[in-house]
Amino acid sequence: MVSIDECKLLFYDLPLCRLHVLEAGSGPPLVIVPATISECKDWVALVRFMAQWFHVYFFELPGHGESTPFRQPFSTGLVAETVEQLVDLLSIQRFNLMGFSFGGILAIKTFQRLKDRVDSVLLIAPCLTRRAVTLSRFRTRLVLAVNWFLRRPRIRKAFLRLLHNPRTVSLVFRFLRLIGRIESTIELRPKLLTISESTLEVLGCQINEILTVEFPQPEAKHATPCFLAMSVNDPVLDFETTLNVAESHFETVEVFRTSEPYHQPPDPFTYEGLNREYYETVEKFLKRQGSS
C-alpha cells in the first residue's frame, strides 16, 4: 500500500474556507472532487495512480476532515466556487476534472461553472440524476423525511450521541442501511463513531441533493471529452440512466463497462490493484484525447 507520506498534504486558505488538499504528480492538473464522507487518507492509492499522468489535487469537502466548513449553509454550488478559487490561487488556467459517486454531481456543477477551462471530465460510477438512484419511491420519501428531521439542531445532536456510542452505532447503521439500501461492502461504522456535527450536516445536504438532483440539458452538447467508468450491475445507480444523462451533455462519451455487483469496492483501492486493472484503460483514453 502506498504511504500517504509519498504525497503532499497542504492547506489552502480560500475566501470560502480553508481547504485540506492531497497532492501528487507533476503532469497536467487534475482536480478530483470528493465523494460522500471522503478523507484524504482514503484516496491516497487513487491519487498516486492518477499522478502517473497528472498533477493531482484531491480535497476534503468543506466541513469534512480538516477542511473548515463554509460560513453559510453547504451547497454543491459553493463547492464548485471553491474549486474555482483553488485553481485561481494556484494559477491553473486549464485542468481536468474527476468525480466518483456523489462527486459526479460536484463534477457537473464545477464543469457548468468552469467549462471553458476544463480539458476532460472523468466520471466513475457517478450520480448524475435522481432518476438513476435505485431506491423505491417509498424509501426515497422516508430518507428525505429522516433527513429533514436531522436538520433540526437538537435532533442532530441527539443523533450524534447515538453515533458516537459504540453500543448504539451498529443499531443506527443497520437502520440507515435498511432505509437507504447502503451496501454491506461500505464500512461506515468507524467513520460514524467519530463523525462531527459539521460533517453530518454536510452529509444531510448531500443526501438531499442525490435524491433531488436533475441537471437541465444543455442547448448544445459540450465538446469536452468525457470518460465514464461504471458497472452495469451497480446496485445503487442505474447504469443506462446514468449513461443517457452523460450522453445528453457531452458529444463524446467513452464508456468503460464493468460487471462488479457493487457500487463501491468491498476492499479499499490499492495502487498495485489500480495499475493491474485500469492502467491500460486510462492510458488508451488519454492517448486518444492527445491525438484528437
C-alpha positions, 0 to 999 in steps of 0.5 A, a space after each residue: 500500500 502506498 504511504 500517504 507520506 509519498 504525497 503532499 498534504 497542504 492547506 489552502 486558505 480560500 475566501 470560502 474556507 480553508 481547504 485540506 488538499 492531497 497532492 501528487 504528480 507533476 503532469 497536467 492538473 487534475 482536480 478530483 472532487 470528493 465523494 460522500 464522507 471522503 478523507 484524504 487518507 482514503 484516496 491516497 492509492 487513487 491519487 498516486 495512480 492518477 499522478 502517473 499522468 497528472 498533477 493531482 489535487 484531491 480535497 476534503 469537502 468543506 466541513 469534512 476532515 480538516 477542511 473548515 466548513 463554509 460560513 453559510 449553509 453547504 451547497 454543491 454550488 459553493 463547492 464548485 466556487 471553491 474549486 474555482 478559487 483553488 485553481 485561481 490561487 494556484 494559477 491553473 488556467 486549464 485542468 481536468 476534472 474527476 468525480 466518483 459517486 456523489 462527486 459526479 454531481 460536484 463534477 457537473 456543477 464545477 464543469 457548468 461553472 468552469 467549462 471553458 477551462 476544463 480539458 476532460 471530465 472523468 466520471 466513475 460510477 457517478 450520480 448524475 440524476 435522481 432518476 438513476 438512484 435505485 431506491 423505491 419511491 417509498 424509501 426515497 420519501 422516508 430518507 428525505 423525511 429522516 433527513 429533514 428531521 436531522 436538520 433540526 439542531 437538537 435532533 442532530 445532536 441527539 443523533 450524534 450521541 447515538 453515533 458516537 456510542 459504540 453500543 448504539 452505532 451498529 443499531 443506527 447503521 443497520 437502520 440507515 442501511 435498511 432505509 437507504 439500501 447502503 451496501 454491506 461492502 461500505 464500512 461506515 461504522 468507524 467513520 460514524 463513531 467519530 463523525 462531527 456535527 459539521 460533517 453530518 450536516 454536510 452529509 444531510 445536504 448531500 443526501 438531499 441533493 442525490 435524491 433531488 438532483 436533475 441537471 437541465 440539458 444543455 442547448 448544445 452538447 459540450 465538446 469536452 471529452 468525457 470518460 465514464 467508468 461504471 458497472 452495469 450491475 451497480 446496485 445503487 445507480 442505474 447504469 443506462 440512466 446514468 449513461 443517457 444523462 452523460 450522453 445528453 451533455 457531452 458529444 463524446 462519451 467513452 464508456 468503460 463497462 464493468 460487471 462488479 455487483 457493487 457500487 463501491 469496492 468491498 476492499 479499499 483501492 490499492 495502487 498495485 490493484 489500480 495499475 493491474 486493472 485500469 492502467 491500460 484503460 486510462 492510458 488508451 483514453 488519454 492517448 486518444 484525447 492527445 491525438 484528437 
